[in-house]
Amino acid sequence: MSEQNDSGEKKKTTTEKIWDSTRKTLHIASFQANKYKRIVQKKVDLATIHRKIGAAHSDLGKEIDELRENGIVAIMETEVVTKLLAKLDNLKSTAATLEAEIESIKQEDSPDEEEMENNK
């Protein structure tokens, strides 16, 4: 009878090991999928910001050319140019922040088993 209990405990231990391994694998897979999703979303946002930067550069060039044609000497001090430059600075800052967030997400590691147990 004690042999049956030993084999029963052994099967339970093996089953628990398989279950724990499966659970851990699923947790890691879902963590990686979520990480990938967040990176992709940040990259989409970054691409949008880069398009806005390109448009702002175009607007800035157009304004400078128009001001030069109108004979304005202090082009860089005009209100339109300073606003466009401030907009460009803001967009570049946002792009840098997004790039840093992408790198930060890439560096994230999957939580350990202990953390998984603590979250139960």
Secondary structure, DSSP 8 states (H G I E B T S, - for coil): -HHHHHHHHHHHHHHHHHHHHHHHHHHHHHHHHHHHHHHHHHHHHHHHHHHHHHHHHHHHHHHHHHHHHTT-S-GGGSHHHHHHHHHHHHHHHHHHHHHHHHHHHHH-----HHHHHHT-
